[in-house]
Amino acid sequence: MQPPQKIGIIAGSGKLPAIAERELTAMGMSVVTCHLNQDFSIGEAGRIMQYFKTRHIKTLILIGGVARPNWLRVKTDGRGFGIMWRILFRRYGDNRLLSVIRQELEKEGFQVKAIQEFLPALLCPAGVLTNLQPSPADQTAIDKGVREARAHGLADQGQSIVMAANFVVGREDRSGTAALIERMAKLKGDKILVKMVKPQQDRALDLPAIGPDTVDQAHRSGFKGIAVNAGACLLIDRDELVARANKCGLFVVGVT
């Protein structure tokens, strides 16, 4: 009998890391997880790498939310300090930041894999997932929203925008999608959240994700629906997400 495949998870915030650990373990893999800001600071790159090396882990998955830290205050080690100065000097956007982290890991012999390579069922399928269907007017707004979200992502500013009456009324900034939804709460009209992968994005890192909490927040903020990137957006607790959307009367659709 062959020993189980070993895999490491560098876990950010949210539910996805726990889901990944549970599902990979159920597949018979030996999973070792390092929780950022619990086990180590994001700036302790050397210690994180050593943590996995001493456990003979060569394959890593980076999953979960990672807030951009205050690099002048974050705890660092020697390796992390060098990365920090590269970041501060270049003023990288979020996508480039993640690429730098991947490059450093691969220099040390790690393979960085996408969670969807192991768990493709986490990806949103194409089509409407809910009982409520987008109206023709909604679909027109979604089509425009997809183009606008991709342009916004290409500038490495964020993954999400909000459409209302065929106009862009909100764009994600560094505070994230949840903060964008919250900002839109007082705005009237048929609001639609459109969340797309950045065109230049490394799809092994930081794919868009939504879950039941996203649906609940969108409902509280008066949204009519959510459109996400089919095949490139992770669904957290898909069955519960769809059930809550149906209960709230929201549509959720995967667009190509």
N, C-alpha and C positions, 0 to 999 in steps of 0.2 A: 504493500500500500504506500502510495506517495504521500509525503507530508502536505498539509494544506497550503495553498498559495498564501503568502504573506503580503499584506497591503497596509499602507499607512494612510491615515486621514489627518490632514491639517484642518481643524474644525473652527469655522467662524461662528457667528451667532445664528439663531433661528433653529428650526426643527429639522432642516435637511441633514445636518451631520448625524443626528441620532437615527434618522430613517436610513441613511446610507450604511451606518454601522450595523444596524439590525438586519437589513436585507443582505448585505455582503456576508455576514456571519451565517445567515440562514442558507446561503449558497455554499457553505463549507469553507469559507476563507478565514484565515487568521488575521484579525483586524487589530491594529494598534492606533489609538487616536491621541493626538496632541491638541488640546483646547487652547486656542489663542486667548490671551488675557486671563487665563486660569493657570495653565501649566507653565506657560512662558509668555513674555511680551512679544508682540510682533517684531520688535527690534532685536530680539535675541536669536538672530538667524543661526549663529554658530551652535548654540545650545540645542536649537530645534533639530538641526541636521545631526548632531551627535546623538540626540535622543533616539532617532530612527536607526542610525548606524549601529549603535550598541544592541539593537533589537533585530539586526540583520534584515532591515526593511529597505528594499530598493525601488518599489513602486509606490507613488504617492498620489493621493487625490486631494485637491484643495476645494473645499465646499463650505457654504455658509456665508453669511454677511460679514464683511470686514470694513469697519468704519475707518476712514482716513485719519490716522493719529496726528497729534501734534508732535512732529518729529524732533522739536527742540526739547520736549519733555519726556518722550517715551524712553523707557529703560532699554539700553542696548548692550551688546557685547562687541568684541572686536570686529567680527564679520558683519554684524548688523550696523555698526557705526559706519563702515565703508559703504554699505548699500545706502544708508541714510544720506550721506553726503552726495552720492550720485543723484539721488532723487531731488534733494534740495537745490543742487546746482542746475539741473536740467529743467526743473519745474514740470515734471511729467504729469499727464492726465492719468486717470484711474486705469485705463486699459494698458498704457505703457508701464505703469507701476507694476502691474501683475506680470507683465512680460519680463521685467527686470528680476522679479522674484523667481520666476520659472528658470531664467537663464542661470541664476546663482545655484539653484537646486540641481540643474542638469550638469553644471561644472563639477559637482561633487558626485556625479555618477547616478543620481536618482532619475527615474522615469516618471514624468508627470502625466497622469492619465485623466480623461474626462469621466465623470461618474456615469454618463449615459452610455459609455462603452460597456459597462457592467450591468447597468439598470436602464435599458432603453425605454421601459414602460413609464419612467418618470417624465418623459417628454410629452408635451401637449400634441395631440393629433390634430389634423386639419378638420375643419368643420365646426358646427355649433354643438356644444356639449350640453346645453340646457334646454328646458322646455320653451322658454322665450326665445324667439328668433329676431335677429336684427331686421328692422324695417328697411325698405329701399333707401330712405333718407339716412338711416343709420349706416347702411353699407357704403353709401357715398362718403360719409364722414370718416368711416374706417379706412377706406381706400386712400383718402387724402392723409389721414393720420399716419398710415404706414410710411408714406413718403416723407412726411415731416419728422417722424421718429427716427427714420434711418439717417436723415440729414443731421439731426441733433446728435445722434450717436457717432456719426462720422467725425464730428467736431470733438468727440470724447467728452461730452458734457453730461450725458445720462442716457438711459434706455427708454424713458417713458415721456409721453406727452398727453395732454387732455384736450379732447375735441368737444365743442358745443356749437350747434347750428352751423356746422361745416367750417368753423374757425378754430384755430389753435388758441386755447385760453390759458394753458399752463404748460410749463416744461420742467422736467426734473433737473435739479441741481445736485450739489454734493450732499445735501441733506437726505436724498433718497426718495423712493416712490411713496412711502407712507406719508412723508411730510408734504409731498405734492398733493396727494389726495386730501389731506387735512386742509391745505390752503384753499382748495376748491369748494369747501363745504358750504360757504355762503353764496356761491354762484348759482343762479337759477338756470333751468334749461335741461335738455337731454344730454347729460355729460357722459362721455365715453373715455375710459382709460385705454390707451394704446401703448403696449410695451413690446419692444422689438430688440433683438440682438444687434449690437453695433456691427456695421458691415466689416470693419477691420478686426473684429474681436477674435482672440484666441478662444475657440469654443471648448477648450479644456478648462477654462478659467472663467468664473463669474458669469455663467449664463443667467438670463433673466429668470425670475421665479415668482410665482404667486401661490397663495394658499387660502384656506378658509378665512384667515384673519384679514387678508386683502379684500375678500368679498364682503365681510362684515363691515370693514371700514368704508368701502365704496358705498355700501347701502346706507350707512349712517350719514355719509356726505352727499347723498342724493344722486348717485350715479345710476345710469340706465344699464350700462354694460361694460364689459372688459374684453378687449381684443389683444391676443398675444401671438407671438411668433410660433406657428406650428413647426414642430421638429427642432426648435431651438429655445424653448422655454420650459423650465421644470415646473411640474405641478406637485405641490405639497399636499398629501392626503387628497388625492383626486376625487374619490367618491364623496368625501365630506364636503369638499369644495363645491362640487356640483349640487349636492343636496341643499347646501345653504343658499346657493345662488337661486335655485328653484323656489325655495321658501321665501326669499327676499324679492323675487320677481326680477332678477337681473339676468341678462344673457352673458355667456362666456363663449368666445369663439376663437378657434385657432386659425390664423390666416397665413397664407404662403406668400 
